């Protein structure tokens, strides 16, 4: 079973960074990791959910954090 990495949406409203990019998601997925990105995590960085899913991530909710390793 693959290890799961969860990328949360930033809770600070003035923070524009996100913990992963589509490129890093693609690399992690290529290494065999399952990647879940919280819906809207890249919004402040102008990275769409579609960009993350296109790179191999599943788009999830904050509740998915408890499934990550």
N, C-alpha and C positions, 0 to 999 in steps of 0.2 A: 504494500500500500504506500502511495506517495505521501511525503510530508506536505502539509498545507501551510502556505504563507497567507496571512490576512493583511490587507492594506486598508487602514481605516480612513474615514473622512476626518479632516482636521476639526477639532472642536472649538478652536479659537477663531472667532469671526474675522480677525484681521490677518490671519496667517494664510498665505497663498501657496505655500509649498505642499507637495504630496509626497508620501513615502516611497513611491515607485513611479517609473515612467513606462510607457508601452515597450520601450527597448529593454528595460530591466525585467519586465514581466515575460517578454519573449525569451530572454536568456534563462530565467528561472524555469519556465515551462520546458525549455529545451533540455534542461538538466534533470527533468523528471518531477519537479515540484508542481503541486496543484496550487494555483494562485486565485484567491478571492479578493476582489476589490469592492469596497463598500460603494454602493450607488452614489454618484455625485462626488466621489473623492477627489477627482481631478478638476472639478468645476472652476475653482478659483485660479487654477493654473492653466485654464483653457485646454484641458485634456478631456475629451469626451469618454463616456462609458463605452461607446462603440470602438474607440481607439484601444482601450484596454481589452475589451473582449476580442477584438481582431488580433491582438497580440497573444491571446491564449488564456486570458483570465475569465473567470466566472464573475458576474456582477451579482453582489449579494447585499445583505443588510448587516447592521451592527451585531445582530444575533449570531451571525456566522463566525464571529471572532472566537467563540468558545469551541469551534471545531478545528481551529488552527493549532499547529504544533508549536 
